Amino acid sequence: MRPPPYLLLDVDGVLVPFPDAGGDSPATHTRHDVVPVGRSADDPVTVWLNPAHGPLLMQVIRTGLVTPVWCTSWRQDATTLIGPLLGLPPMPYIDLPRPQITNSHPDGYLWKRDHADTWLGDAPAIWIDDDFAGLDHEWAAERTACGRATALVQPDPHVGLLAEHLVEVLAWAALLPVIQSDAPGAPRAAEAA
């Protein structure tokens, strides 16, 4: 049987919403000061996290319908700093480069996309990120058309992740066809339909 699709998870704008025009974070989020790799303890980074996100994400993880992977500029700090604050287990991360860019769409699409695509190979994936552009949605449609099911979930960067986004993840994953092995007696996907 094929392994479950990947759930690529961003941090900034998803788990850590950007402040609104007044400089405020959602009332549901609590302040944490963290020290990413390469930073001094005298110069922490403040993040605002919703404590409800941990249990919600754990419910999704426990279904076994997706395999969670960090896809964020936080890189390994997502699994060592952000995840533990939410009560998440250690999760793999895509080791994204540190590009010298002035905006997140230097080529008209999200700078992480090519790296995520290479990392995914032919694997299906659903990706939660607040910063997709039109070309990213076209990329997802093209991957899907080529047999690599891909969906994008795009929260409002000032609100962040909502329960309905995770419902969308589970609904998408539950609809993917299951590919059976060629073991004797195991029906093939086409035969089971």
Backbone as a chain_set.jsonl record, in Angstrom:
{"seq": "MRPPPYLLLDVDGVLVPFPDAGGDSPATHTRHDVVPVGRSADDPVTVWLNPAHGPLLMQVIRTGLVTPVWCTSWRQDATTLIGPLLGLPPMPYIDLPRPQITNSHPDGYLWKRDHADTWLGDAPAIWIDDDFAGLDHEWAAERTACGRATALVQPDPHVGLLAEHLVEVLAWAALLPVIQSDAPGAPRAAEAA", "coords": {"N": [[0.836, -1.17, 0.0], [0.507, 2.271, -0.706], [2.35, 4.83, 0.972], [0.95, 7.333, 3.228], [-0.102, 10.591, 1.976], [1.988, 13.529, 2.022], [1.767, 16.106, 4.448], [2.548, 19.235, 4.143], [3.75, 21.784, 6.146], [3.679, 25.123, 7.008], [5.05, 27.81, 9.046], [5.206, 30.739, 9.731], [2.575, 33.013, 9.352], [0.831, 30.957, 9.273], [0.908, 29.144, 11.625], [1.966, 31.07, 13.232], [0.525, 33.917, 13.143], [0.633, 36.965, 11.223], [0.867, 40.259, 12.584], [-2.061, 42.371, 12.805], [-3.28, 45.413, 11.189], [-3.217, 47.152, 13.322], [-1.148, 46.192, 14.784], [-1.648, 44.01, 16.372], [-1.915, 40.588, 17.482], [-3.986, 37.646, 16.999], [-6.412, 37.168, 19.619], [-6.499, 34.604, 20.532], [-3.975, 33.602, 20.651], [-0.84, 33.002, 22.307], [2.046, 34.537, 23.753], [5.438, 33.714, 23.092], [8.906, 33.536, 23.645], [11.548, 32.631, 21.675], [14.666, 31.033, 20.801], [16.167, 30.82, 17.953], [18.383, 28.665, 16.012], [21.692, 29.82, 15.775], [21.187, 32.282, 16.821], [21.538, 34.597, 19.514], [20.868, 34.063, 22.999], [20.291, 36.41, 24.195], [18.919, 37.757, 22.312], [16.154, 36.945, 21.562], [13.449, 35.605, 19.508], [10.172, 36.685, 19.196], [7.214, 34.879, 19.174], [3.789, 34.238, 18.436], [1.575, 31.893, 19.426], [-1.177, 29.657, 18.997], [-2.53, 27.783, 21.484], [-4.41, 25.818, 20.983], [-3.83, 24.777, 18.515], [-1.957, 22.68, 18.645], [-3.327, 20.307, 19.782], [-5.284, 20.095, 17.734], [-3.735, 19.622, 15.424], [-2.54, 17.231, 16.245], [-4.745, 15.529, 16.275], [-5.18, 15.3, 13.536], [-2.742, 14.136, 12.717], [-2.847, 11.696, 14.094], [-4.794, 10.307, 12.68], [-3.5, 9.067, 10.631], [-3.786, 9.562, 7.975], [-2.19, 11.411, 6.721], [1.261, 12.374, 6.423], [3.042, 14.406, 8.412], [5.183, 17.18, 7.649], [7.529, 19.69, 8.168], [7.621, 22.667, 6.276], [9.135, 25.262, 5.999], [10.715, 28.432, 6.557], [11.76, 28.326, 9.04], [12.997, 25.935, 9.283], [14.92, 23.413, 10.858], [14.399, 24.515, 13.326], [11.676, 24.625, 13.531], [10.89, 22.07, 14.288], [12.279, 21.791, 16.671], [11.737, 24.028, 18.239], [9.176, 25.357, 17.704], [7.288, 23.213, 17.336], [7.47, 21.713, 19.891], [6.394, 23.653, 21.654], [3.763, 23.542, 20.985], [3.112, 21.015, 21.661], [3.672, 19.034, 19.843], [4.974, 16.071, 18.27], [8.438, 15.298, 17.382], [9.031, 16.211, 14.056], [9.849, 15.58, 10.627], [11.662, 17.87, 8.479], [11.815, 19.989, 5.619], [14.844, 20.846, 4.394], [15.277, 23.79, 3.694], [16.932, 26.23, 1.62], [18.695, 29.316, 2.355], [17.774, 31.792, 0.789], [18.873, 34.78, -0.878], [16.709, 36.969, -1.13], [14.292, 39.52, -1.934], [11.578, 39.459, -1.876], [8.903, 37.094, -1.391], [8.208, 35.84, -3.729], [10.144, 35.603, -5.956], [10.324, 34.63, -8.568], [7.791, 34.817, -9.461], [6.343, 32.925, -8.162], [5.964, 31.071, -5.058], [8.932, 31.029, -3.22], [9.771, 28.683, -1.953], [8.722, 26.612, -3.375], [10.022, 25.142, -5.569], [11.969, 23.732, -4.158], [10.41, 22.215, -2.4], [9.039, 20.691, -4.304], [11.115, 19.172, -5.457], [11.917, 17.737, -3.183], [9.577, 16.292, -2.639], [9.328, 14.621, -4.888], [7.629, 12.118, -6.572], [5.597, 11.93, -4.766], [2.333, 12.323, -3.322], [0.829, 15.332, -1.995], [-0.415, 17.671, 0.408], [-0.422, 21.048, 1.067], [0.001, 23.487, 3.461], [0.15, 26.844, 3.507], [0.507, 30.351, 3.784], [1.186, 31.95, 1.654], [0.878, 31.502, -1.138], [0.98, 31.999, -4.687], [-0.677, 32.696, -7.847], [0.69, 31.105, -9.761], [1.566, 29.021, -8.175], [-0.759, 27.63, -7.596], [-1.362, 26.767, -10.157], [0.821, 25.051, -10.546], [0.206, 23.066, -8.629], [-2.134, 22.035, -9.763], [-1.098, 21.032, -12.161], [0.693, 19.064, -11.197], [-1.161, 17.337, -10.06], [-2.629, 16.581, -12.315], [-0.704, 15.058, -13.539], [-0.713, 12.765, -12.072], [0.239, 13.017, -9.484], [-1.129, 13.711, -6.831], [-1.971, 16.844, -5.556], [-2.616, 19.437, -3.326], [-3.403, 22.735, -2.24], [-3.618, 24.693, 0.654], [-4.602, 27.722, 1.9], [-4.311, 29.776, 4.411], [-5.518, 32.898, 5.841], [-3.025, 35.241, 6.369], [-3.093, 36.906, 8.593], [-4.752, 35.77, 10.332], [-4.264, 33.043, 10.448], [-3.933, 29.457, 10.9], [-6.944, 27.61, 10.857], [-9.505, 25.496, 12.264], [-11.112, 24.574, 10.191], [-9.387, 24.465, 8.037], [-7.891, 22.212, 8.579], [-9.857, 20.29, 8.509], [-10.344, 20.376, 5.794], [-7.887, 19.333, 4.896], [-8.039, 16.668, 5.869], [-10.345, 15.768, 4.534], [-9.524, 15.915, 1.864], [-7.338, 14.089, 1.886], [-8.664, 11.727, 2.581], [-10.08, 11.174, 0.286], [-8.249, 10.354, -1.58], [-7.224, 7.828, -3.845], [-6.591, 4.509, -2.79], [-3.731, 2.66, -3.258], [-3.297, -0.607, -3.807], [-1.12, -3.301, -2.927], [0.589, -5.644, -5.122], [0.181, -8.134, -4.139], [-0.78, -11.6, -3.957], [-4.242, -12.2, -4.117], [-4.924, -9.686, -3.196], [-7.013, -7.099, -4.056], [-6.703, -5.011, -6.891], [-6.521, -1.437, -7.215], [-8.191, -0.534, -9.302], [-9.847, -2.751, -9.606], [-11.157, -2.826, -7.215], [-12.837, -0.712, -7.307]], "CA": [[0.0, 0.0, 0.0], [1.274, 3.514, -0.775], [2.335, 5.598, 2.225], [0.031, 8.47, 3.154], [0.467, 11.798, 1.382], [2.633, 14.453, 2.947], [1.163, 17.369, 4.837], [3.602, 20.236, 4.302], [3.229, 22.762, 7.096], [4.432, 26.359, 7.189], [4.92, 28.395, 10.384], [4.819, 32.155, 9.699], [1.34, 33.239, 8.609], [-0.031, 29.785, 9.465], [0.864, 28.932, 13.076], [2.312, 32.376, 13.813], [-0.059, 34.908, 12.244], [1.234, 38.288, 11.185], [0.024, 41.236, 13.277], [-2.988, 43.132, 11.968], [-2.879, 46.801, 10.936], [-2.978, 47.791, 14.62], [-0.012, 45.559, 15.443], [-2.115, 42.98, 17.298], [-2.083, 39.192, 17.074], [-5.297, 37.174, 17.459], [-6.532, 36.982, 21.066], [-6.367, 33.17, 20.818], [-2.559, 33.242, 20.627], [-0.025, 33.404, 23.456], [3.41, 34.955, 23.426], [6.591, 32.88, 23.457], [10.197, 33.997, 23.142], [12.35, 31.467, 21.294], [16.004, 31.351, 20.331], [16.515, 29.962, 16.812], [19.786, 28.327, 15.79], [22.496, 30.928, 15.292], [20.826, 33.523, 17.503], [21.938, 34.685, 20.921], [19.777, 34.04, 23.971], [20.001, 37.816, 24.496], [18.174, 38.313, 21.179], [15.158, 35.949, 21.152], [12.391, 35.954, 18.561], [8.85, 36.537, 19.795], [6.186, 34.261, 18.334], [2.473, 34.126, 19.041], [1.039, 30.583, 19.046], [-2.482, 29.272, 19.525], [-2.359, 26.477, 22.132], [-5.363, 24.844, 20.428], [-3.295, 24.189, 17.284], [-1.297, 21.405, 18.926], [-4.305, 19.212, 19.791], [-5.915, 19.946, 16.417], [-2.776, 18.957, 14.533], [-2.367, 15.85, 16.712], [-5.892, 14.758, 15.785], [-4.923, 15.021, 12.116], [-1.611, 13.205, 12.645], [-3.267, 10.373, 14.599], [-5.625, 9.592, 11.701], [-2.642, 8.311, 9.724], [-4.11, 9.892, 6.587], [-1.118, 12.251, 6.193], [2.549, 12.372, 7.115], [3.392, 15.818, 8.525], [6.558, 17.615, 7.396], [7.672, 21.149, 8.178], [8.104, 23.302, 5.051], [9.164, 26.608, 6.528], [12.034, 29.04, 6.711], [12.227, 27.984, 10.383], [13.776, 24.712, 9.092], [14.953, 22.518, 12.018], [13.838, 25.2, 14.496], [10.25, 24.303, 13.611], [10.719, 20.824, 15.033], [12.888, 21.874, 18.008], [11.211, 25.155, 19.006], [7.744, 25.604, 17.504], [6.535, 21.984, 17.616], [7.334, 21.421, 21.318], [5.501, 24.615, 22.307], [2.398, 23.125, 20.659], [2.921, 19.628, 22.075], [3.793, 18.151, 18.677], [6.161, 15.213, 18.28], [9.426, 15.702, 16.374], [8.601, 15.948, 12.684], [10.894, 15.926, 9.66], [11.525, 19.178, 7.849], [12.524, 20.176, 4.368], [15.97, 21.726, 4.69], [15.246, 24.846, 2.691], [18.1, 27.116, 1.617], [18.477, 30.687, 2.842], [18.014, 32.604, -0.405], [18.994, 36.235, -0.761], [15.596, 37.496, -1.912], [13.627, 40.672, -1.328], [10.162, 39.12, -1.704], [8.733, 35.637, -1.35], [7.861, 35.35, -5.07], [11.124, 36.192, -6.879], [10.079, 34.166, -9.939], [6.345, 34.833, -9.677], [5.721, 31.9, -7.329], [6.568, 30.961, -3.733], [10.341, 30.633, -3.324], [9.964, 27.329, -1.416], [8.051, 25.62, -4.204], [10.926, 24.247, -6.292], [12.623, 22.863, -3.173], [9.394, 21.259, -1.959], [8.766, 19.794, -5.426], [12.237, 18.235, -5.53], [11.855, 16.882, -1.995], [8.416, 15.403, -2.762], [9.422, 13.641, -5.975], [6.314, 11.755, -7.094], [4.665, 11.744, -3.651], [1.216, 13.261, -3.195], [1.0, 16.245, -0.864], [-1.269, 18.823, 0.646], [0.52, 22.024, 1.604], [-0.617, 24.645, 4.116], [1.031, 28.008, 3.511], [-0.28, 31.567, 3.585], [1.815, 32.832, 0.681], [0.86, 30.992, -2.502], [0.604, 32.873, -5.797], [-1.415, 31.983, -8.89], [1.534, 30.077, -10.379], [1.63, 27.862, -7.273], [-1.996, 26.87, -7.808], [-1.188, 26.09, -11.451], [1.758, 23.958, -10.291], [-0.527, 22.0, -7.933], [-3.04, 21.423, -10.739], [-0.273, 20.259, -13.103], [1.166, 17.859, -10.496], [-2.319, 16.45, -9.918], [-2.929, 16.051, -13.649], [0.341, 14.069, -13.852], [-0.827, 11.618, -11.171], [0.831, 13.306, -8.174], [-2.168, 14.53, -6.2], [-1.421, 17.978, -4.821], [-3.601, 20.457, -2.96], [-2.865, 23.853, -1.476], [-4.528, 25.311, 1.617], [-3.999, 29.035, 2.096], [-4.948, 30.59, 5.452], [-5.282, 34.336, 5.899], [-1.811, 35.366, 7.168], [-3.336, 37.661, 9.825], [-5.605, 34.912, 11.171], [-3.554, 31.782, 10.606], [-4.596, 28.165, 10.76], [-8.25, 27.4, 11.472], [-9.929, 24.093, 12.268], [-11.665, 24.219, 8.874], [-8.278, 24.112, 7.142], [-7.514, 20.823, 8.864], [-10.96, 19.482, 7.971], [-10.059, 20.307, 4.36], [-6.764, 18.4, 4.739], [-8.515, 15.288, 6.066], [-11.293, 15.433, 3.463], [-8.717, 15.681, 0.663], [-6.568, 12.849, 2.055], [-9.588, 10.587, 2.603], [-10.575, 10.917, -1.068], [-7.208, 9.819, -2.448], [-7.35, 6.384, -4.043], [-5.607, 3.666, -2.122], [-3.081, 1.755, -4.2], [-3.017, -1.868, -3.15], [0.069, -4.01, -3.414], [0.276, -6.7, -6.078], [0.214, -9.416, -3.441], [-1.874, -12.467, -4.377], [-5.497, -12.061, -3.372], [-5.221, -8.291, -2.903], [-7.596, -6.473, -5.235], [-6.053, -3.794, -7.375], [-7.369, -0.262, -7.02], [-9.211, -0.499, -10.346], [-10.798, -3.844, -9.375], [-11.931, -2.555, -6.008], [-13.795, 0.378, -7.575]], "C": [[0.893, 1.249, 0.0], [1.236, 4.219, 0.578], [1.386, 6.788, 2.098], [0.694, 9.679, 2.514], [1.118, 12.664, 2.459], [1.727, 15.647, 3.221], [2.317, 18.321, 5.089], [3.031, 21.396, 5.106], [4.189, 23.936, 7.261], [4.232, 26.851, 8.629], [4.41, 29.834, 10.297], [3.609, 32.363, 8.797], [0.373, 32.08, 8.714], [-0.176, 29.503, 10.965], [1.182, 30.211, 13.841], [1.75, 33.438, 12.874], [0.69, 36.238, 12.314], [0.309, 39.267, 11.913], [-0.898, 41.964, 12.3], [-2.494, 44.571, 11.835], [-2.575, 47.55, 12.238], [-1.808, 47.189, 15.378], [-0.389, 44.435, 16.402], [-2.147, 41.604, 16.65], [-3.451, 38.738, 17.563], [-5.294, 36.908, 18.973], [-6.354, 35.521, 21.476], [-4.911, 32.735, 20.99], [-1.823, 33.771, 21.857], [1.412, 33.646, 23.028], [4.438, 33.956, 23.942], [7.837, 33.545, 22.891], [11.055, 32.768, 22.895], [13.689, 31.932, 20.756], [16.366, 30.384, 19.203], [18.024, 29.716, 16.74], [20.508, 29.55, 15.234], [22.179, 32.266, 15.931], [21.253, 33.459, 18.95], [20.705, 34.649, 21.821], [19.392, 35.457, 24.392], [19.145, 38.471, 23.42], [17.13, 37.3, 20.693], [14.18, 36.506, 20.12], [11.064, 35.718, 19.267], [7.897, 35.929, 18.771], [4.897, 34.186, 19.135], [1.838, 32.84, 18.522], [-0.311, 30.339, 19.713], [-2.338, 27.894, 20.163], [-3.328, 25.414, 21.617], [-4.821, 24.172, 19.173], [-2.633, 22.839, 17.519], [-2.274, 20.24, 18.945], [-4.991, 19.009, 18.442], [-4.999, 19.218, 15.442], [-2.551, 17.505, 14.954], [-3.538, 14.974, 16.275], [-5.687, 14.374, 14.326], [-3.821, 13.973, 11.979], [-2.05, 11.795, 13.042], [-4.163, 9.616, 13.623], [-4.779, 8.701, 10.803], [-2.901, 8.609, 8.257], [-3.038, 10.742, 5.921], [0.138, 12.056, 7.033], [3.017, 13.821, 7.204], [4.882, 16.087, 8.342], [6.57, 19.144, 7.457], [8.221, 21.617, 6.827], [8.091, 24.799, 5.322], [10.59, 27.139, 6.59], [12.574, 28.849, 8.13], [13.084, 26.716, 10.356], [13.743, 23.838, 10.351], [14.406, 23.185, 13.272], [12.338, 24.949, 14.622], [10.04, 23.064, 14.467], [11.291, 20.907, 16.452], [12.311, 22.998, 18.867], [9.695, 25.295, 18.905], [6.915, 24.375, 17.879], [6.382, 21.693, 19.107], [6.409, 22.396, 22.063], [4.036, 24.274, 22.069], [2.108, 21.694, 21.097], [2.995, 18.65, 20.922], [5.028, 17.277, 18.809], [7.193, 15.748, 17.294], [8.932, 15.285, 14.986], [9.746, 16.276, 11.747], [10.631, 17.314, 9.086], [12.289, 19.172, 6.535], [13.612, 21.204, 4.649], [16.099, 22.774, 3.589], [16.513, 25.693, 2.753], [17.728, 28.473, 2.223], [18.76, 31.647, 1.678], [18.124, 34.092, -0.078], [17.924, 36.855, -1.662], [14.961, 38.667, -1.179], [12.122, 40.479, -1.222], [10.023, 37.606, -1.827], [8.361, 35.019, -2.693], [8.845, 35.887, -6.107], [10.928, 35.783, -8.335], [8.588, 34.111, -10.252], [5.607, 33.766, -8.885], [6.517, 31.78, -6.033], [7.97, 30.37, -3.821], [10.596, 29.205, -2.839], [9.539, 26.237, -2.392], [9.001, 24.659, -4.904], [11.61, 23.268, -5.35], [11.651, 21.804, -2.656], [9.118, 20.234, -3.056], [9.866, 18.743, -5.561], [12.173, 17.241, -4.383], [10.724, 15.856, -2.127], [8.61, 14.315, -3.814], [8.037, 13.381, -6.533], [5.253, 11.632, -6.007], [3.523, 12.749, -3.69], [1.41, 14.137, -1.957], [-0.121, 17.261, -0.802], [-0.433, 19.789, 1.467], [-0.254, 23.193, 2.185], [0.423, 25.751, 4.204], [0.167, 29.229, 3.209], [0.126, 32.355, 2.355], [1.858, 32.298, -0.751], [0.445, 32.085, -3.49], [-0.144, 32.028, -6.834], [-0.607, 30.872, -9.532], [1.683, 28.841, -9.487], [0.383, 26.992, -7.443], [-1.953, 26.135, -9.145], [-0.257, 24.893, -11.308], [1.035, 22.784, -9.632], [-1.466, 21.28, -8.896], [-2.265, 20.56, -11.735], [0.24, 18.978, -12.456], [0.026, 16.849, -10.404], [-2.654, 15.804, -11.255], [-1.918, 14.986, -14.075], [0.328, 12.887, -12.884], [-0.176, 11.805, -9.809], [-0.103, 14.264, -7.449], [-1.55, 15.602, -5.309], [-2.531, 18.98, -4.564], [-2.911, 21.519, -2.12], [-3.966, 24.419, -0.589], [-3.872, 26.618, 2.038], [-4.761, 29.854, 3.144], [-4.67, 32.082, 5.264], [-4.073, 34.549, 6.814], [-1.991, 36.152, 8.465], [-4.225, 36.893, 10.794], [-4.887, 33.598, 11.463], [-4.45, 30.574, 10.452], [-5.917, 28.121, 11.521], [-8.603, 25.922, 11.4], [-10.443, 23.674, 10.893], [-10.571, 23.896, 7.855], [-7.871, 22.654, 7.346], [-8.62, 19.856, 8.442], [-10.756, 19.303, 6.47], [-8.927, 19.321, 4.068], [-7.261, 16.963, 4.83], [-9.477, 14.866, 4.964], [-10.536, 15.119, 2.182], [-7.989, 14.338, 0.754], [-7.478, 11.62, 2.011], [-10.091, 10.228, 1.213], [-9.514, 10.354, -2.013], [-7.413, 8.318, -2.629], [-6.234, 5.649, -3.325], [-5.033, 2.715, -3.155], [-2.689, 0.498, -3.438], [-1.735, -2.468, -3.703], [-0.37, -5.073, -4.415], [0.348, -8.084, -5.44], [-0.972, -10.269, -3.899], [-3.102, -12.266, -3.489], [-5.84, -10.626, -3.036], [-5.808, -7.652, -4.152], [-6.818, -5.235, -5.62], [-7.032, -2.647, -7.234], [-8.501, -0.223, -8.046], [-10.265, -1.575, -10.13], [-11.698, -3.546, -8.193], [-13.01, -1.511, -6.278], [-15.058, -0.114, -8.213]], "O": [[1.935, 1.259, 0.655], [0.209, 4.207, 1.256], [1.054, 7.203, 0.987], [1.92, 9.782, 2.508], [0.825, 12.535, 3.648], [1.016, 16.127, 2.338], [2.989, 18.235, 6.117], [1.965, 21.922, 4.788], [5.357, 23.76, 7.609], [3.352, 26.365, 9.34], [3.299, 30.12, 10.743], [3.604, 31.95, 7.637], [-0.779, 32.192, 8.296], [-1.274, 29.614, 11.51], [0.718, 30.405, 14.965], [2.414, 33.825, 11.912], [1.295, 36.58, 13.33], [-0.911, 39.113, 11.859], [-0.566, 42.148, 11.129], [-1.411, 44.905, 12.315], [-1.764, 48.476, 12.248], [-1.501, 47.62, 16.49], [0.454, 43.959, 17.161], [-2.373, 41.465, 15.448], [-4.027, 39.37, 18.448], [-4.285, 36.474, 19.53], [-6.087, 35.234, 22.643], [-4.648, 31.615, 21.429], [-2.139, 34.841, 22.376], [1.916, 33.045, 22.08], [4.333, 33.431, 25.05], [7.815, 34.06, 21.774], [11.265, 31.958, 23.798], [13.836, 33.071, 20.313], [16.818, 29.268, 19.457], [18.823, 30.451, 17.321], [20.005, 30.228, 14.338], [22.82, 33.273, 15.627], [21.319, 32.381, 19.541], [19.638, 35.14, 21.452], [18.288, 35.678, 24.89], [18.693, 39.604, 23.587], [17.198, 36.842, 19.552], [14.102, 37.714, 19.896], [10.858, 34.665, 19.871], [7.792, 36.41, 17.643], [4.918, 34.082, 20.361], [1.591, 32.705, 17.324], [-0.549, 30.763, 20.844], [-2.053, 26.924, 19.46], [-3.082, 24.222, 21.801], [-5.299, 23.101, 18.798], [-2.737, 21.946, 16.679], [-2.085, 19.274, 18.206], [-5.253, 17.873, 18.048], [-5.429, 18.314, 14.726], [-2.388, 16.637, 14.097], [-3.346, 13.805, 15.94], [-5.987, 13.248, 13.927], [-3.959, 13.026, 11.204], [-1.667, 10.817, 12.399], [-4.282, 8.395, 13.729], [-5.266, 7.703, 10.274], [-2.304, 7.98, 7.383], [-2.97, 10.798, 4.693], [0.081, 11.634, 8.188], [3.357, 14.416, 6.181], [5.729, 15.328, 8.813], [5.716, 19.803, 6.864], [9.17, 21.034, 6.3], [7.165, 25.511, 4.93], [11.549, 26.371, 6.665], [13.73, 29.179, 8.395], [13.819, 26.45, 11.307], [12.663, 23.547, 10.866], [13.986, 22.49, 14.197], [11.789, 25.052, 15.719], [9.116, 23.015, 15.279], [10.845, 20.182, 17.34], [12.385, 22.933, 20.095], [9.01, 25.346, 19.926], [5.957, 24.477, 18.645], [5.264, 21.446, 19.559], [5.717, 21.997, 23.0], [3.167, 24.664, 22.85], [0.991, 21.207, 20.928], [2.443, 17.553, 21.003], [6.025, 17.697, 19.398], [6.855, 16.576, 16.448], [8.478, 14.16, 14.781], [10.543, 17.167, 12.042], [9.531, 17.854, 9.195], [13.271, 18.449, 6.366], [13.319, 22.314, 5.094], [16.922, 22.653, 2.68], [17.101, 25.855, 3.823], [16.568, 28.718, 2.557], [19.838, 32.234, 1.591], [17.533, 34.579, 0.885], [18.196, 37.219, -2.806], [15.078, 38.79, 0.04], [11.452, 41.257, -0.544], [10.928, 36.928, -2.313], [8.214, 33.801, -2.79], [8.429, 36.562, -7.048], [11.327, 36.516, -9.24], [8.171, 33.439, -11.195], [4.378, 33.704, -8.927], [7.616, 32.324, -5.922], [8.166, 29.321, -4.435], [11.559, 28.578, -3.281], [9.941, 25.081, -2.257], [8.792, 23.448, -4.832], [11.81, 22.104, -5.699], [12.019, 20.641, -2.493], [8.979, 19.044, -2.773], [9.581, 17.562, -5.756], [12.354, 16.04, -4.586], [10.894, 14.691, -1.768], [8.108, 13.203, -3.65], [7.341, 14.317, -6.927], [4.116, 11.264, -6.301], [3.729, 13.907, -4.054], [2.068, 13.738, -0.997], [-0.694, 17.655, -1.818], [0.194, 19.394, 2.451], [-1.064, 23.816, 1.5], [1.44, 25.616, 4.883], [-0.801, 29.134, 2.454], [-0.527, 33.347, 2.03], [2.784, 32.614, -1.498], [-0.339, 32.975, -3.16], [-0.231, 30.806, -6.712], [-1.148, 29.806, -9.823], [1.902, 27.738, -9.988], [0.469, 25.764, -7.434], [-2.448, 25.014, -9.256], [-0.513, 23.836, -11.884], [1.228, 21.635, -10.03], [-1.582, 20.055, -8.853], [-2.722, 19.481, -12.111], [0.229, 17.919, -13.084], [0.22, 15.656, -10.639], [-2.931, 14.606, -11.314], [-2.239, 14.113, -14.881], [1.265, 12.088, -12.878], [-0.052, 10.843, -9.051], [0.107, 15.477, -7.453], [-0.729, 15.318, -4.437], [-3.29, 19.33, -5.468], [-1.962, 21.238, -1.387], [-5.102, 24.6, -1.027], [-2.723, 26.628, 2.48], [-5.731, 30.539, 2.819], [-3.703, 32.467, 4.606], [-4.093, 34.074, 7.95], [-1.137, 36.08, 9.349], [-4.427, 37.313, 11.933], [-4.906, 33.107, 12.591], [-5.568, 30.66, 9.945], [-5.998, 28.539, 12.676], [-8.063, 25.185, 10.574], [-10.229, 22.536, 10.476], [-10.804, 23.138, 6.914], [-7.545, 21.953, 6.387], [-8.337, 18.721, 8.058], [-10.967, 18.215, 5.935], [-9.0, 18.559, 3.104], [-6.946, 16.137, 3.973], [-9.43, 13.724, 4.507], [-10.869, 14.159, 1.486], [-8.02, 13.545, -0.188], [-7.096, 10.586, 1.462], [-10.491, 9.086, 0.982], [-9.836, 9.925, -3.12], [-7.739, 7.616, -1.673], [-5.093, 6.108, -3.264], [-5.783, 2.034, -3.855], [-1.852, 0.54, -2.536], [-1.328, -2.164, -4.825], [-1.559, -5.366, -4.538], [0.553, -9.084, -6.129], [-2.042, -9.737, -4.196], [-2.995, -12.175, -2.266], [-6.969, -10.362, -2.621], [-5.168, -7.66, -5.204], [-6.334, -4.5, -4.76], [-8.24, -2.864, -7.144], [-9.642, 0.085, -7.7], [-11.44, -1.36, -10.426], [-12.858, -3.958, -8.164], [-13.997, -1.44, -5.545], [-15.955, 0.679, -8.497]]}, "num_chains": 1, "name": "protein.A"}
